């Protein structure tokens, strides 16, 4: 009596060279599949939430020696940088803002997608309004 499956049928048996070639082919195919880029890529993380792209241009007034104007533009740049990095505005971006003597900033309106700051100084009669569109003189 012959035992079932004791020897594989002739059509399944491979010669050593065939087995080696088959193993090399499978290994190559698995390597190519593993190295191929994914067809579905996650969205980039540096795109602001809401899908709006804005270019930030450093204003010429940033070089102005007036501490009030310079502080207002630096506050604007820090808030915009926070928007680009995190996708929302936060006053945490202003914690490391170096304030010259007599200059202060105040939050007028605040939300994750919009803000308004007032920058005032003891030696200046004008108030600068800082919002996502830039720095404006408030009268």
ABEGO torsion letter per residue (X at the ends): XBBBGABBBAAABBBAAAAAAAAAAAAAAAAAAAABBBABBBBBAABBBGGBBBBBBBBAAAABABAAAAAAAAAAAAAAAAAAAAGBBBAAAAAABBBBBGBBBBBABBBAABBBBBBBBAABABBBBBBAAEBBBBX
